[in-house]
Amino acid sequence: MNKIRMFIFIALGILIFSCNKKLKEEKIATKINIEDTLRIYAMQTKGVLGKNLINAINKQGTEKAIEFCSTRAIVITDSMGTALNATIKRVSDQPRNSLNLANKDEIAFINELKEKISKGEKLTSKMTESNGKTVGYFPIETNAMCLQCHGSKDSDIKPDVLKKINLLYPKDQATGYKENQIRGIFVVTQNN
């Protein structure tokens, strides 16, 4: 009788341990899948914005592309979020549009990314939980094209473009960048 109880006890222990291990593995796999999904959403949004921006620059020039950004960038970002059942936003510690101002936590991550760049380290994303939802933070790095509107006022941005920026964004903080700097981050939250 004691051997039977001992056998049942051991069998239950093994069963509970293996179920627990399986649940932990599934939870880890789910987190990885969510991170990949949110990263894909950020990259898809970046791609759509980039395609539209390049199209505006090629068809109408950089000056007119500033108008495109002022009227369409947030709308396109929001539309991507709706299409992907997520909340997507672009934020910066040096925003052009005040609606894109990063909050305290977002600024902290932007500063972490800047520190990584200064040390020559690889940029990474960050995942957090907020109100029971997973939130992904993904870096936005400047490239040569960005400098037409976000570079040095003295050497990168043409006078007519700078005039348009100042007209549309009187409180602009988004100039003075060089290539491969952190312009901001995508913040992506999966909606349920």
N, C-alpha and C positions, 0 to 999 in steps of 0.2 A: 504494500500500500504506500509506504514511504517512497519507494522507487518510482511508483507511478506519479505521485505528487511532484517528486523531484524532476521527472521527465517533463511533466506538464509545465512546471515552473520554468525550466530551461527553454522549452519550446516556445512558450509565451515571450520570454525574454528575447530570444532570437527574432521572433516575429515582430515584436515591438521595435527592436533595434533596426531591423532591415526596413520596416515601414518608415521609421523616423529618418533613416539615411536617404531613402528614396524621396521623401518629402523635401528634405534639404536640397537634394540634387535638382529636383523639379523647381524649387524656389530660385536656385542659382541660375538655372537655364532660363526661367521666366525673366529674371532681372537682365540677363544678357540679351535676350530677345527684345525687351523693352528698350534697352540702351541702343541697340542696333536700329530699331524702328524709329526712335526719336532722332537719331543721327541721320537716317535716310530722309526723314521729314525736313530737317534743317538743310541738308544738301539739295533736296528737290526745290525748296523755297529759294535757296541761294541761286540755283540754276535758272529758275524762272525769272527772278529779279535780274540776274546778270544778262540773260538773253534779251529781255525787254530793254534794259539799259543800253546794251551794245547796239540794239536796233535803233533806239532813239539817237544815240551818238552818230551812227552811220548815216541815218536819214536826215537828221536836222542839225547835227553838231553838238558840241559839249554844252554850249549855252542853253540850248533848248532842252537838253537832257536834264538840266537842273530843274526845269519846270516839270518834266516827267516825274522826277524823284519827289518833288514837293506835292504833287497831286496823286501819284499812283503807287508809290512804294509801300506805304502802309496798307492801302487797299489791297494790293496784290498779296502782301504778307498775310493779311486777315483772310483773304479768299483761299489761300493755300491751307490755312488752318482749318477753315470750314470744310474744304474738300477732303482733308486728311483726318477729320474728327480730332483735332488737336488745337491747342492755343499756341500760336507761334508769334514771337516778337523779336525784333532786333533792338538791342540796347547798347549804349555807349556811356563811358565816363566823360566823353567830350562830344555831346550830341550836336547835330546840326538842327534837328527838329526837337523841341523840348519834350515831345511825346515819346521820344526814344531815350530819355534819361534813365540810366541804370539806377536801381535801388542799392541800398547798402550791401546786401549779400552779393549782388551782381558785380558791383564795383570791386568787392574783395576778390572775386574770382578773376576779374579782368587784371587786377594787380598781380595775382599769382601768375597769370599768363605772361605778363610783361617781365616778371622776374625770371621765368623760364627762358624767355627769349634772350634776356641779358646774359644768362649763363650758358646759352647755346643748347638748351635742353629741348626735347621734343614736346610740342604742344599736345595737350590731352583734353578730353572733355571731362565733365563732372556731372554726377547724378545725385539728386537729393530727393527727399520726400517732402511734400507740402500738402496738408489737408487730405492725406491718404492717396495722393496722386504722385506719380514719378515725374520729376522735372529734370530735363537735360540742359546743360549749358555747353555750347559749342563755339569755339573761337572763330572770329572773323578777322582774317589777316589781310593787310593791304598788299596790292600788287601795283605794277606800273600804271595800269589803266586808272586805278583809284586816285592817283596823284594829280590827274587833270582837275579834280575838284577838291581833293583832300590833302594835297601836297603843300609845298611852300608857296606862300602868297607872292614871294619875290621871284621865284624861278620856275615853278611848276604850273601854276594857275594863270591862265591868260587874263588880261585886264577885263575883257568883256564878260568872261565867266565869273570873275571875282565880283564884278558889279552886279551880276544877276544873283549870285549867292547872297550878297549884302542886301539886295532888294527883297528877296524872298525869305531870308533868314537873318533878320537884324541881330539876333543873339547867337549867331553861329559860333560854335567852339570846335568845329571839326576840320580844321586845317593844320598844317605843320607836320603832317605825317610823312614818313619815308616808307620805302618798300619793306615788306615783311615785318610790319609792326601790327600790334593789336588795335584794330579800329573799334571793336566791340565784340558782342557775342549774340548768338541766337539762343533764345530761351524757349524751349519746347516742352509743353505739358500735354500728356495724353489725356483726352477727355474720355469719360466712361460711357 
